[in-house]
Amino acid sequence: MSIERKCAICGTIFMANKYRPNQEVCSNIECQYRRQLDNMKKWRQKNPNYFKYKEAQDKSWKETCRQRSLEWRKKHQEYLKLYREEHRNRHRDYMRDYMRRYRKKKEKMEHGDSVY
């Protein structure tokens, strides 16, 4: 039997999945996307050195990753174009917020204020 719950992100009432009775977030795409980002952020905070191991062991690792990424982008230019078109609003909102935080941080540093 499903239980009615309140979404932890948007606050709407939803029926929890019968296979996931502890479900805290509704099935809305934006809520699921936010949940995933939050989960990744928490995981990275718990494992801050996870991605630094290879870099510390092999100095060419970073350049190899960069080259692999550039090659993938060259091969999948059409995919990237379609993806950007489809997610234009989300990216615009993200970049606007990012630049506001960046400018505020930069402004504080110019005035000699502590960033932290």
Secondary structure, DSSP 8 states (H G I E B T S, - for coil): ---EEE-TTT--EEE--TT-TT--S-S-HHHHHHHHHHHHHHHHHH-TTGGGHHHHH-TTHHHHHHHHHHHHHHHTHHHHHHHHHHTHHHHHHHHHHHHHHHHHHHHHHHTT----
